[in-house]
Each structure stands twice: as C-alpha cells, then as structure tokens.
Amino acid sequence: MSAMTEVSYSDGAAPSEPLRAPRATNPWVAFVRRRIISVVVILLLLATVTFSLVRLIPGDPGVIIGGTASTRAEQMAIDHRLGVDRPFLTQYWTYWSNLLHGDLGRSFVTNDPVTTILKQNAGASLQVAGLALLLVLAVSIPGGIALGALTRDRRHRHVENWFTGIASVVGAMPELLVATLLAYAFALQLKVFPVGGTGGINFLVLPVLAISLRPIAILLRLVRVETLSALATDYVRTARSKRLPARTLYLRHVLPNVVTAALTIGGLLFADLIAGTVIVETIFARRGLGTTLVNAVLSRDYPVIQGMVLVLGVAVVFANAIVDFLLASLDPRQVSR
C-alpha cells in the first residue's frame, strides 16, 4: 500500500506544501462590508448629483439677491462674493473640501451656517415624519392582518371589494391632493382643526394624516395579501387543525411572515414620507425643512438646497440600510445573497 502511494521526484525537488483552502469569511462580515460600500457609493453620488443639479436651476443668484433695482455690476459683485462665477470644477472642489470637514457652507441670503438652519428646522419635520411613520405601522400591520383573517377563504366578499376599491383610490392619490382635501374639509368647512401654522397637537393632525393615508393604503393591501398567503400554508393549516388559540396562531405563525414583507415595502415608503413632509409643510404653512427648502429654491440659495437635499437623502439611505439589517436578522438567508 505504501509503495503504491509513493511518488518519485526525478528532478530531486522536494514536494511543495499542500494547497490550503481559503479561510471562509463570516457571512455577516461580508454582508456588512457590502452594505457599507453601497451606502458610501450612494452618498457620494447623491452629493455629486445634488451639487450639479442645483447649478442647473434657471436664474442667477446675484440677480435674485440683488433685486431688480440693482445694477449689473452690483449683481456680478454678488456672484463673485458668493463664488458662483468661478469654474464648475473649482466650485466642486471647494464644495467637497468643505463637506469633508463637516462644513455645509453658509446661506447666500442670511449668511447663517447651513448646519444652524438645519438644526432650527429639522425638529418640526422630524416630528411630523416620525408621527406619520408610527401611524402607518400601527394601522397597517394589525389592520392588514385583521382584514386578512376576515376575508380568508373568500369570506365576506363585500368587505374585500369595498376595501380593495377604497385602498386603490387612496393609494393612488398624491400627498398634495390629500392635503388639499383634508384642509378644505376639516379646516375650512368643519373648522375642526386649524388650517395651518405651528402649535400643539391640533396643528399636527392634518399634516400627519396627509402624508400617512397613502402609505397606509398601500401597506394595508400588502399585509392583507401576505396574511392570506401565510394562512394558506400547510404549517398554519396544521396549527389551526390543532385548535391553537387565535392569538398564538397569528402572533407566532402569521406575524413573522407579514413583518418581513412590511419591512421591505416600509423602507421604500419611508422615502415617500420624507418627500410628503416637504410638500405638506408648504401647504399647511409649517416651519420646517420643507418650507425652508422651497424658499431656498426660490431664492437660488445653493448651499441651503444642497444641505437640505443631502440631509434628507442621508436619512432615506440610512433608513433603508437599517431595514436591510432587520430583514437579514429575521431571515439569515439574505446575508449570503
């Protein structure tokens, strides 16, 4: 046996070391590395695209800031002071140099640091967006599960038809239209809530509803469909045949499947909530990031526009990254993808 396994080396060379298999990488380490790289690339593209598109907005900052009474020489002096008359690449280099040092620049109009403007207006916007997100999750997940349980096995077809029709209409309505209808019905006609402004909880009801109704309708339909799919699986039917309590059946067997799908769509709907906040704040005259961004666009305040869009984009990117990690923790198979 040993003679059969001997190998002769005619050139007298010693056998080389056996090749070692590469060390297996922890799937979570590779998953985190991929997500970090994707986040960095997205943020780089976001900052670059924002900087470029802002300078494509029609209008000269010097003309708008100086006003119609200013002379052309005064307008050119304003452009020179603001640095917008420099070559594009020079402005781009200055922008990145300041950004890497945490400096978002100063407002063209007020000369205040953009970071200060963000701190002054972010709180009101986060309040509206946060309450809207809580409302979407609190209504959509339990409501969708309840509707799925009510309409399973083709029961209560009239409920299903009414729900599908209403959810389709509400899910297709833009926030601008929803906010206008709510303001007209509940503020101008019924006079239940104030039509605009900033104050107590009464001032938050209409803005929160305006940006929540569309995501609620979309997520309700999704959760209901996922509930019906989960109830049709063999293991849920087996659990029902064992006469498990309804609470145990839905919390242990149905809810995990529903949460995975809800998180996937919820990450996308979060971007809608951010965009909706910008629109709704303008309609209801609320001081926040939305109204500040609109005013900055009208006055061609480049640093404020760049800072606002960058902060909102970072919020959406990190929210989706958190959703990816939550989905991976719920379904480890996604880690190796």
Buried (B, 14 or more C-beta within 10 A) or exposed (E): EEEEEEEEEEEEEEEEEEEEEEEEEEBBEEBBEEBEEBBEEBBEEBBEEBBEEBBEEEEBBBBBBBEEEBEEEBBBBBBEEBBBBBEEEEBBEEBBEBBEEEBBBBBBBEEEBBBEBBEBBBEBBBBBBEBBBEBBBEBBBBBBBBBBBBBBEEEBEEEBEEBEEEBEEBBEEEBBEBBEEBBEEBBEEEEEBBBBEBEEEEBBBBBBBBBBBBBBBBBBBBBBBBBBBBBEEEEBEEBEEEEBEEEEBBEEBBBEBBBBBBBBBBBBBBBBBBBBBBBBBBBBEBBBBBBBBBEBBEBBBBBBBBBBBBBBBBBBBEBBBEBBBBBBEEEEEBBEE
